[in-house]
Structure formats: structure tokens, C-alpha cells
């Protein structure tokens, strides 16, 4: 009964983290800003850290099955 919500939440975090990581990598590779009005290095770093954190939470959810 509890594995259903864990799978759903884990998948949502994994999709969000993966999507954010891919989007950030594409923006950095094309030398486009990740966030307007912010240092390119700082915004890419924060976005990457958020993506890795979301992937880690997703992985943690999957270990709770």
C-alpha cells in the first residue's frame, strides 16, 4: 500500500531532476543564460545543485520500497 506513493514521488523527483539537469547542460553548452539577471556561473551552479538534490531525493524514495 505504501509502495505506490513512494514510486510516484520517486519518479516525479527523478523526472524533475533529470529534466533540470539536461536543460541546464543545454543552456550552458549553448552559452545562454540559465537565469536572467544573475551571474551565469552562479545560476548554473545553483540549478545543477538543485537537480542533483532532486535526483538524490528520488533515489532515496526508491530505496524505501
Secondary structure, 3 states (H helix, E strand, C coil): CHHHHHHHHHHHHHHHHHHHHHHHHHHHHCCCCCCCCCCHHHHHHHHHHHHHHHHHHHHHHHHCC
